[in-house]
Amino acid sequence: MSEHAPEPEDLRTLGDRIDALRQQESRHAKRQAPSAGEIGLRFATELVSAVIVGAAIGWGLDWLFSTRPILTIVFFVVGAGAGIINVNRASKEITERTAAAARAAEENKEP
């Protein structure tokens, strides 16, 4: 192995390259406002997946305890409630993303 210590100029060059890459990454990482299709797909996925999981858990517990269909119905309703809560959380997140995208657009407009 070489015991060559890096020169200060090499470190400055490396630092400048890292800074340039970080700035380039931050420009690409800016969030855009979600499209209507993205919003609809997200809401549908959040709601349907929670209902399916709830019903599946209820069905499995009904099978295990031989209580058909009581637990399936109960967990279906619980899953629907969880799905509604998930849609509410997703809507808040999408609202924040849209507001952030609008702020970023305003900042880029001003000279």
Buried (B, 14 or more C-beta within 10 A) or exposed (E): EEEEEEEEEEEEEEEEEEEEEEEEEEEEEEEEBBEEEEBEEBBEBBBEBBBEBBBBBBBEBBEEEEEEEEBBEBBBBBBBEBBBEBBEEBBEEBEEBBEBBEEBEEEEEEE
